Amino acid sequence: MRSFVYALAVGLLGAAILHIVIILMLPRFSERDAFSRVSALDDVHSFVALPGTPGGPNGLANDNPYLRTAVCTFSIGAQPALFQAVGAVPFWSIVLYDEASNEIFSMNDKTSVAGNLDLVVATPAQMLALRRTTRPELEKSILVEMSGNVGYAVLRTLAPMPSLEDAARNFLAEATCDGLRPGS
């Protein structure tokens, strides 16, 4: 009985110490979440290509030798965000995340219209306004509703051979992550 009480006391003391350590370490880890690291890269509404080597800016890097990756933070508080990219690449995909790094939407070249990226992200109120007006330039755009006001996008393209490297880099360099202008 005595050894059982001793084991129970040691277990409870170990659990208490572990919980205290976790609580004290939370601020350090919460400042290093994906949204904080991506938003510290550059201005809002511009794609930033990630380097292929570890230890890139803010610890972000593209670790797949066949994929090229770019990230963009966006804000839809004042106006919807418009994501566009065109290029002759064998594959591309985009994933939208909210501020808490929850996936909001994803698509690739096979699920897009004509293989091009043409995506509008808006709040519910902005989405109602977009659907009430007829804007010819948005006829083929995919409309995505997002409840929050800020998020980030990860755009990837495939470059499985050295001959496709320039096309992949150009695709990411020319991709836009802008605010949707009224009437444009």
Buried (B, 14 or more C-beta within 10 A) or exposed (E): EEEEEEEEEEEEEEEEEEEEEEEEEEEEEEEEEBBEBBBEBBEBBBBBBBEBEEEBBBEBBBEEEBBBBBBBBBBBEEBBBBBBBBBEBBBBBBBBBBBEEEEBBEBBBEEBEEBBBBBBBBBEEBBEEBEEEEEEEBEEBBBBBBEBEBBBBBBBBBBEEEEBEEBBBBBBEEBBBBBBEEEE
